[in-house]
Amino acid sequence: MPSPPNTPDVMTVGKSIRPQPDRVSGTSGARLRDRFVTVLDVALLTLPLWIVSVVLVGRFDRVWIADHHVVEPLLALALLLPLRVSVGGAGPVSARLSRSVQRLHGVLGRWRAREHRLTEVVLLLCITRIPELAVAFLANVILPAHRLRNFYMPFESEKLAEIFAAWDSGWYFAVARYGYYTSSFGQSDVAFFPLYPLLIRTLTWPFEERIDQAIWVSGVLVSVVALTAATLALYRLAEEWLGSRAAARRTILYLAVFPFSFFFTRVYTESVFLLVSVMAVAGAYRGRWWSAGVWGGLTALTRPNGILIGLPLFLMAVLDRPGWSQLRRRLTALSLVPAGLGLYCLYCWNLTGDPLYWLNAEEHWDYSVGNLPWEQIVIVSEALVRDGLQGFLTSTEVAPYQLVHGVVGVLGMALTPLVFQRLGPAMGAYVLVSLLVPLSGSELEGIGRYTLVLFPLFMAVATIESARLRDTIVIVSTLFLALFSALFVTLHRIY
């Protein structure tokens, strides 16, 4: 039988008269509970601090339990602690403390995860650098100098001090000590870029009374600290990029025993250049483009070929095909790389009226780039075929060093396809162009140093899991490292 008009349905009436929970009163109760728990938490944090402060700053006769300065907070603590436990739950204060503890635990966990890198890096550097320095010192004491040193080392232990500086070290000392100067008829120190001497000079300001000694000590200190930081940064980057701790270990091992790695602890730019270039690539690899731009700009301020770091950074920015807005942000950040070089060009323009004076100054060393990159290699190869190994090595004073640098350059080029294969086009292009530029020079000098800082080469070789290859590299490289270190300190043409 249908319901009368205007008579509410029974089910509807049942729903309408069902009691609903009081959300307002429930919310108010929760707020009251949170406030009560907050008061308890604050009290439980304050009372122990009160007791400790009385014990630490009060007189000895006022810290006994019977004294009223301690008994009240102790009693209150004894009463409030069980009450807080019975209430339970996490109040605002305890929740913040819990989150802080979790963050601290995360930081400690990350530190423990990174601690192995620091331990291994310090151990590796001690094992490789201390014996190398010992060999250099013995060579400087026993062997006669091949030529006169062109600068003075202001130390009583002259033989020890001399193992840290030769050749271009004098130019970096001059820039840090006196600043830049220009010359229309001879060599000018403007050819040496400013970041490294600026770091040296920054450390010496408290020691103006003994400025000469401070500059040399600061130069070595900057190199050693930069080497440690660069090795740590490379270890982390290789571990992330290659996905293998073993490969990361091999990377820094091959770097540490490379025959020209003695430059890392000398008054030279190699360690600083390695640090800033690794950090630039690491920033791009992790998507931190402003970091990549800043470190890339510093790389451009370290050496003339530092601007080449812009090539891999640019490729890393565009090869994953980002959207236009994302690409614009990346390229804006990476504009700091040419800005670094532009800053030094602006300084040269203000100093000489020529923004490229640093490039023109290199002509006074009878050195230029822009030739065919295989030209010098072909010349050395033809001489070897014509005269034989012994005849070539004894033909001129520079012949042995031309052969050494030529072999390093050829090996670097031969390994470049492996870099493309294992690390991708950005790192492959960086190694390729960084080798082609010095190989296009009018001489082969410096190829060893230029190859030393090309860390993708060491990463690529480290991907080969062969104990026999590893042992061969370590043994052969260590022998040549000792030889080249001895030649460097006795002023032979290793520079």
Secondary structure, DSSP 8 states (H G I E B T S, - for coil): ----TT---HHHHHHHHS----HHHHHHHHHHHHHHHHHHHHHHHHHHHHHHHHHHHS-GGG-STTSHHHHHHHHHHHHHHHHHHHH-S--HHHHHHHHHHHHHHHHHHHHHHHHHHHHHHHHHHHHHHHHHHHHHHHHHHHS--SS--SS----SSHHHHGGG--TTHHHHHHHHHH-----SSS--GGGS-SHHHHHHHHHHGGGGGGHHHHHHHHHHHHHHHHHHHHHHHHHHHHHHHHS-HHHHHHHHHHHHHSTTGGGGGSSSSHHHHHHHHHHHHHHHHTT-HHHHHHHHHHHHTTSGGGGGGHHHHHHHHHTT---HHHHHHHHHHHTHHHHHHHHHHHHHHHHHS-TTHHHHGGGGGT----S-TTHHHHHHHHHHHHHHHHHHHTTSSSHHHHHHHHHHHHHHHHHHHHHHHHH-HHHHHHHHHHHHHHHTSSS-TTHHHHHHT-HHHHHHHHTS--HHHHHHHHHHHHHHHHHHHHHHHTT-S--
